[in-house]
Amino acid sequence: MARKRNPNGAGSIWQRSDGRYEARVYVPQPDGTRRRKTVYGKTWEECDTKRQELVLRDRQGIPTPTRSAKLSEWLPFWLETFVKDDRKKTTYAKYETHIRLYLVPNLGSKRLETLGVPDVRRMLTAVTKQASAATAKESHRVLRSALTAANREELISRNVAQLVPAPRVVQRELKPWDLDETLTFLEVARRDPLYAAFVLAVALGLRRGEILGLRWSDIDLERRTLTVRNQIQRVQKELYADSTKNRRTRAIPIPQMCVAPLRWQRMRQAALRAAAKEWEESDYVFTTRTGRPVEPRNLSRSFERIGLDAGLPRIRLHDARHGCATLLFAAGVPPRVVMEILGHSQIAVTMNIYTHVTDGSRREAMGHMDRLLRRRRPTE
């Protein structure tokens, strides 16, 4: 009985002069093109099984390279196919930078199947010299993610990036302002149009994008609550609203010290709206003179300028978030509550990064130890 003819695109099978069977199927490539893939079998059934596997992968949209793809081909394809629609724009932009500046220049000529541990080590050494250990560590993370996807797509049998440890990075020593320095900053900042934003950064530890993404509909001054739902981000030439860093919404009670600055900000914004010839209605708490969202970098510049005018040690706006956590811990707030206020997904982040033991806290702790271990005076 004659075998049925395969449908168009499903390939065909024939017997070679050496007795083996051969099949050819057009399959998708990692770069989006289609090429013909050849498989062999000792019997017609074995060859047909391999042919059907290729057809199934094609129908599922899984690339089957006719040759091992180069990293210069796979990395951009992975970025557009697996990252662009699934991750935040900021993540996509960061990955694209590492691929363009570090991974492709150092590993682009290597093929997926032949990429070895020495190649990854040489890349990390080169990036460390070119930029820093922290940059090399991030490039390692991007490469590992890209190779994990290639392994999941059965393009490679192992992820060599997992066999190479990332460079060790010495964490930058953080010295947030103490209580007196923080109060000095707030006193000097009172005259700045963004004063209320700085109060929120200091008192609530909000991220820069979260402050600028606040809308009046997120704030209830009567009940003294604030809900963090969005953030304002800039990626290259685009300023846009995005979800929070961990995509979670959190409600925070507003301390009394934040209420008056927010009411002042509402009155100030109403005056700007009335005086503006054109106003872009957005409901954002912090806007420009025309109602547009404030540039994140401008908020940071104002913060650093005021700190310099106040004669304080130079810190970043984000360091005020560290200072907030430290003050909360010094006030005896439980770690789990601090984690919820700052919006961390893991308490380890709160404990390991965002808390700094002050000299006063160390002295108090040693005072407790002194009292506990002090010898009793001998009775007379």
VEXDREN-2710 file (C-alpha; in Angstrom, 1 decimal):
% VEXDREN-2710
k/r/px/py/pz
1/MET/0.0/0.0/0.0
2/ALA/1.4/3.4/-1.1
3/ARG/2.1/5.8/1.7
4/LYS/0.1/9.1/1.7
5/ARG/1.9/12.2/0.4
6/ASN/2.8/14.7/3.0
7/PRO/1.0/18.1/2.8
8/ASN/2.8/21.1/1.4
9/GLY/5.4/22.4/3.8
10/ALA/5.5/19.2/5.8
11/GLY/8.6/17.9/4.0
12/SER/9.1/14.7/2.1
13/ILE/11.0/11.5/2.6
14/TRP/13.1/9.4/0.2
15/GLN/15.6/6.7/0.3
16/ARG/19.2/7.5/-0.4
17/SER/21.7/5.4/-2.4
18/ASP/23.4/4.4/0.9
19/GLY/20.1/2.8/2.2
20/ARG/19.3/5.5/4.7
21/TYR/16.1/7.7/4.5
22/GLU/16.3/11.5/4.2
23/ALA/13.7/14.2/4.9
24/ARG/13.8/17.9/4.4
25/VAL/11.5/20.5/6.1
26/TYR/11.5/24.3/6.0
27/VAL/11.7/25.5/9.5
28/PRO/11.9/29.0/11.2
29/GLN/15.2/30.4/12.2
30/PRO/16.1/32.5/15.2
31/ASP/16.4/35.6/13.0
32/GLY/12.8/35.2/11.7
33/THR/13.7/33.7/8.3
34/ARG/13.0/30.1/7.1
35/ARG/15.5/27.6/5.9
36/ARG/15.5/23.9/4.9
37/LYS/16.5/21.4/7.6
38/THR/17.6/17.9/6.7
39/VAL/17.2/14.8/9.0
40/TYR/18.1/11.2/8.4
41/GLY/17.0/7.7/9.6
42/LYS/17.9/4.1/9.2
43/THR/14.2/3.3/8.5
44/TRP/11.4/5.3/6.9
45/GLU/9.6/5.3/10.3
46/GLU/12.6/6.7/12.1
47/CYS/13.1/9.4/9.5
48/ASP/9.3/10.3/9.6
49/THR/9.4/10.7/13.4
50/LYS/12.2/13.2/13.1
51/ARG/10.3/15.0/10.3
52/GLN/7.1/15.2/12.4
53/GLU/9.1/16.7/15.3
54/LEU/10.4/19.4/13.0
55/VAL/6.8/20.1/11.7
56/LEU/5.5/20.3/15.2
57/ARG/8.2/22.8/16.3
58/ASP/7.3/24.8/13.2
59/ARG/3.6/24.9/14.1
60/GLN/4.5/26.0/17.7
61/GLY/6.7/28.8/16.4
62/ILE/9.9/27.3/17.9
63/PRO/13.0/28.1/15.9
64/THR/15.1/25.2/14.7
65/PRO/18.4/26.5/13.4
66/THR/19.9/24.7/10.4
67/ARG/23.2/25.7/11.9
68/SER/24.0/26.9/15.4
69/ALA/23.1/30.5/15.6
70/LYS/25.8/33.1/16.5
71/LEU/25.4/35.1/19.6
72/SER/25.1/38.2/17.4
73/GLU/22.0/36.6/15.9
74/TRP/20.4/35.0/19.0
75/LEU/20.8/37.8/21.5
76/PRO/18.8/40.4/19.4
77/PHE/16.2/37.8/18.5
78/TRP/15.8/36.8/22.2
79/LEU/15.5/40.5/23.2
80/GLU/12.8/41.2/20.7
81/THR/10.9/37.9/21.1
82/PHE/11.2/37.0/24.8
83/VAL/11.9/40.3/26.6
84/LYS/10.2/43.2/24.8
85/ASP/6.6/42.2/25.4
86/ASP/7.1/40.4/28.7
87/ARG/9.3/42.8/30.7
88/LYS/9.3/46.5/31.6
89/LYS/10.6/49.1/29.2
90/THR/13.4/50.0/31.6
91/THR/14.5/46.3/31.7
92/TYR/14.4/46.0/27.9
93/ALA/16.5/49.2/27.5
94/LYS/19.0/48.0/30.1
95/TYR/19.3/44.6/28.4
96/GLU/19.6/46.2/25.0
97/THR/22.5/48.3/26.2
98/HIS/24.4/45.4/27.6
99/ILE/23.9/43.4/24.4
100/ARG/24.9/46.2/22.1
101/LEU/27.9/47.5/24.1
102/TYR/29.3/44.4/25.8
103/LEU/27.9/41.0/24.8
104/VAL/27.9/41.3/21.0
105/PRO/31.3/43.0/20.7
106/ASN/32.9/40.3/22.9
107/LEU/30.9/37.1/22.1
108/GLY/29.0/38.0/18.9
109/SER/31.1/35.8/16.6
110/LYS/30.7/32.7/18.9
111/ARG/28.0/30.2/18.1
112/LEU/25.5/29.0/20.7
113/GLU/26.7/25.3/20.7
114/THR/30.4/26.2/20.7
115/LEU/30.3/28.9/23.4
116/GLY/32.4/27.7/26.2
117/VAL/33.3/28.6/29.8
118/PRO/36.6/30.3/28.8
119/ASP/34.7/32.5/26.4
120/VAL/32.4/33.7/29.1
121/ARG/35.3/34.3/31.5
122/ARG/37.2/36.4/28.9
123/MET/34.0/38.4/28.3
124/LEU/33.7/39.2/32.0
125/THR/37.3/40.2/32.3
126/ALA/37.0/42.5/29.2
127/VAL/33.8/44.2/30.5
128/THR/35.3/44.7/33.9
129/LYS/38.3/46.5/32.4
130/GLN/36.1/48.4/30.0
131/ALA/33.5/49.5/32.5
132/SER/33.3/48.0/36.0
133/ALA/32.8/44.8/37.9
134/ALA/29.1/45.8/38.5
135/THR/28.6/46.2/34.8
136/ALA/30.2/42.9/34.1
137/LYS/28.0/41.3/36.7
138/GLU/24.9/42.7/35.0
139/SER/26.1/41.6/31.5
140/HIS/26.6/38.1/33.0
141/ARG/23.0/38.2/34.2
142/VAL/21.7/39.2/30.8
143/LEU/23.8/36.5/29.0
144/ARG/22.6/33.8/31.5
145/SER/18.9/34.7/30.9
146/ALA/19.4/34.6/27.1
147/LEU/21.1/31.2/27.3
148/THR/18.4/29.9/29.6
149/ALA/15.9/30.7/26.9
150/ALA/18.0/29.1/24.3
151/ASN/18.3/26.0/26.4
152/ARG/14.5/26.0/27.0
153/GLU/14.0/26.2/23.2
154/GLU/16.4/23.1/22.9
155/LEU/18.9/25.1/20.9
156/ILE/21.7/24.2/23.3
157/SER/22.1/21.4/25.8
158/ARG/23.6/23.4/28.6
159/ASN/23.9/27.0/29.8
160/VAL/27.6/27.7/30.2
161/ALA/27.0/31.1/31.8
162/GLN/25.7/29.2/34.9
163/LEU/29.0/27.5/35.2
164/VAL/30.9/30.8/35.5
165/PRO/30.5/32.8/38.7
166/ALA/29.7/36.5/38.3
167/PRO/32.3/39.0/39.3
168/ARG/32.2/40.0/43.0
169/VAL/31.1/43.6/43.4
170/VAL/32.2/45.7/46.4
171/GLN/29.0/47.5/47.5
172/ARG/29.2/51.2/47.7
173/GLU/29.3/52.4/51.3
174/LEU/26.0/54.3/51.9
175/LYS/26.0/57.1/54.4
176/PRO/22.5/58.6/54.4
177/TRP/21.8/61.8/56.4
178/ASP/21.2/61.4/60.1
179/LEU/18.1/63.0/61.7
180/ASP/19.7/66.4/62.2
181/GLU/21.0/66.6/58.6
182/THR/17.6/65.5/57.3
183/LEU/15.8/68.2/59.3
184/THR/18.3/70.8/58.0
185/PHE/17.6/69.7/54.4
186/LEU/13.8/70.1/54.9
187/GLU/14.2/73.5/56.4
188/VAL/16.2/74.7/53.3
189/ALA/13.9/72.9/50.9
190/ARG/10.8/74.8/52.1
191/ARG/11.3/77.5/49.5
192/ASP/11.5/75.0/46.6
193/PRO/8.4/74.3/44.4
194/LEU/9.1/70.5/44.8
195/TYR/9.2/70.7/48.6
196/ALA/6.2/68.4/49.1
197/ALA/8.0/65.8/46.9
198/PHE/11.1/65.9/49.1
199/VAL/8.9/65.5/52.2
200/LEU/7.4/62.3/50.7
201/ALA/10.9/61.0/49.8
202/VAL/12.2/61.6/53.3
203/ALA/9.2/60.5/55.4
204/LEU/7.8/57.7/53.3
205/GLY/10.9/56.5/51.4
206/LEU/9.1/56.6/48.0
207/ARG/11.1/56.0/44.9
208/ARG/11.6/58.9/42.5
209/GLY/9.3/57.5/39.9
210/GLU/6.6/56.7/42.5
211/ILE/6.6/60.3/43.7
212/LEU/6.2/61.7/40.2
213/GLY/3.6/59.1/39.4
214/LEU/1.3/60.1/42.3
215/ARG/-2.1/61.4/41.3
216/TRP/-4.5/63.3/43.5
217/SER/-6.9/60.5/43.2
218/ASP/-4.3/58.3/45.0
219/ILE/-4.3/60.6/48.1
220/ASP/-6.9/61.0/50.8
221/LEU/-5.8/63.9/53.1
222/GLU/-8.9/63.5/55.3
223/ARG/-8.1/59.9/56.1
224/ARG/-4.4/60.5/55.7
225/THR/-3.7/57.6/53.3
226/LEU/-1.7/57.4/50.1
227/THR/-1.8/54.6/47.5
228/VAL/1.2/54.0/45.3
229/ARG/0.0/52.6/42.0
230/ASN/2.2/54.0/39.2
231/GLN/5.6/55.5/38.5
232/ILE/6.9/58.0/35.9
233/GLN/9.9/56.7/33.9
234/ARG/12.0/57.9/31.1
235/VAL/13.5/55.5/28.6
236/GLN/15.6/57.2/26.0
237/LYS/13.2/59.8/24.4
238/GLU/10.0/58.5/26.0
239/LEU/8.5/59.8/29.2
240/TYR/5.7/57.4/30.3
241/ALA/3.6/56.1/33.2
242/ASP/4.4/52.5/34.3
243/SER/3.4/50.1/37.0
244/THR/5.5/50.0/40.2
245/LYS/8.8/48.2/40.3
246/ASN/7.3/45.0/41.5
247/ARG/3.9/45.6/39.9
248/ARG/2.3/45.8/43.3
249/THR/0.0/48.5/44.7
250/ARG/0.6/49.5/48.3
251/ALA/-1.3/51.8/50.7
252/ILE/0.7/53.9/53.2
253/PRO/-0.7/56.0/56.1
254/ILE/0.4/59.6/55.7
255/PRO/2.2/61.1/58.7
256/GLN/1.0/64.5/59.9
257/MET/4.1/66.3/58.6
258/CYS/3.1/65.4/55.0
259/VAL/-0.4/66.8/55.1
260/ALA/0.4/70.5/55.1
261/PRO/3.0/70.3/52.3
262/LEU/0.5/68.3/50.1
263/ARG/-2.2/70.9/50.7
264/TRP/0.2/73.6/49.8
265/GLN/1.1/71.8/46.7
266/ARG/-2.6/71.5/45.7
267/MET/-3.1/75.3/46.1
268/ARG/0.1/76.0/44.2
269/GLN/-0.9/73.8/41.4
270/ALA/-4.3/75.4/41.2
271/ALA/-2.7/78.8/40.9
272/LEU/-0.4/77.5/38.1
273/ARG/-3.4/76.0/36.3
274/ALA/-5.3/79.3/36.5
275/ALA/-2.3/81.3/35.2
276/ALA/-1.4/78.9/32.3
277/LYS/-2.4/79.6/28.8
278/GLU/-2.4/75.9/28.0
279/TRP/-2.7/73.2/30.7
280/GLU/-2.4/69.5/30.2
281/GLU/-4.8/67.9/32.7
282/SER/-3.3/64.8/34.1
283/ASP/-4.3/64.7/37.8
284/TYR/-0.6/64.3/38.7
285/VAL/0.4/65.8/42.1
286/PHE/3.7/67.2/40.7
287/THR/3.7/68.9/37.4
288/THR/5.4/71.5/35.4
289/ARG/3.9/75.0/34.8
290/THR/1.8/73.5/31.9
291/GLY/0.6/70.5/33.8
292/ARG/3.0/68.0/32.2
293/PRO/4.7/65.3/34.4
294/VAL/8.0/66.4/36.0
295/GLU/11.2/64.9/34.4
296/PRO/12.7/62.4/36.9
297/ARG/16.1/63.8/36.4
298/ASN/15.0/67.3/37.3
299/LEU/13.7/66.1/40.6
300/SER/17.1/64.6/41.4
301/ARG/18.9/67.7/40.3
302/SER/16.8/69.9/42.6
303/PHE/17.3/67.5/45.5
304/GLU/21.1/67.5/45.1
305/ARG/21.2/71.3/44.6
306/ILE/19.3/72.0/47.8
307/GLY/21.6/69.6/49.7
308/LEU/24.6/71.4/48.4
309/ASP/23.1/74.8/49.4
310/ALA/22.4/73.5/52.9
311/GLY/26.1/72.4/53.2
312/LEU/25.2/68.8/53.7
313/PRO/27.2/65.7/52.5
314/ARG/26.3/64.9/48.9
315/ILE/23.8/62.0/48.6
316/ARG/21.4/60.9/45.8
317/LEU/17.7/61.3/46.0
318/HIS/17.5/57.5/46.2
319/ASP/19.7/57.6/49.3
320/ALA/16.8/59.4/51.1
321/ARG/15.0/56.1/50.8
322/HIS/17.8/54.4/52.7
323/GLY/17.7/57.1/55.3
324/CYS/13.9/56.6/55.8
325/ALA/14.4/52.9/56.4
326/THR/17.2/53.7/59.0
327/LEU/15.0/56.2/60.8
328/LEU/12.1/53.7/60.9
329/PHE/14.2/51.0/62.4
330/ALA/15.7/53.4/64.9
331/ALA/12.1/54.2/65.9
332/GLY/11.5/50.5/66.6
333/VAL/9.2/49.8/63.6
334/PRO/9.2/46.0/62.9
335/PRO/11.1/44.9/59.7
336/ARG/7.9/43.5/58.1
337/VAL/6.2/46.9/58.4
338/VAL/9.2/48.7/57.0
339/MET/9.2/46.3/54.1
340/GLU/5.6/47.1/53.3
341/ILE/6.1/50.9/53.5
342/LEU/9.1/50.8/51.1
343/GLY/7.4/48.3/48.8
344/HIS/10.0/45.6/48.8
345/SER/9.1/42.1/47.5
346/GLN/11.5/40.4/49.9
347/ILE/12.4/41.3/53.5
348/ALA/16.0/40.4/52.8
349/VAL/16.3/43.5/50.6
350/THR/15.0/45.6/53.5
351/MET/17.4/44.1/56.0
352/ASN/20.5/43.9/53.9
353/ILE/20.5/47.0/51.9
354/TYR/18.2/49.7/53.2
355/THR/19.1/49.8/56.9
356/HIS/22.2/51.5/58.4
357/VAL/23.2/51.3/62.0
358/THR/23.8/54.7/63.4
359/ASP/26.5/55.4/66.0
360/GLY/23.9/56.2/68.6
361/SER/22.3/52.8/68.0
362/ARG/25.6/51.1/68.5
363/ARG/26.3/52.9/71.7
364/GLU/22.9/52.1/73.0
365/ALA/23.4/48.4/72.2
366/MET/26.7/48.3/74.0
367/GLY/25.1/50.1/76.9
368/HIS/22.7/47.2/77.2
369/MET/25.5/44.7/77.1
370/ASP/27.4/46.7/79.7
371/ARG/24.4/46.5/82.1
372/LEU/23.8/42.8/81.4
373/LEU/27.4/41.7/82.0
374/ARG/28.4/44.0/84.7
375/ARG/29.6/42.0/87.7
376/ARG/27.7/42.2/90.9
377/ARG/29.5/44.0/93.7
378/PRO/30.5/41.6/96.4
379/THR/28.3/41.8/99.5
380/GLU/30.0/43.1/102.6
END
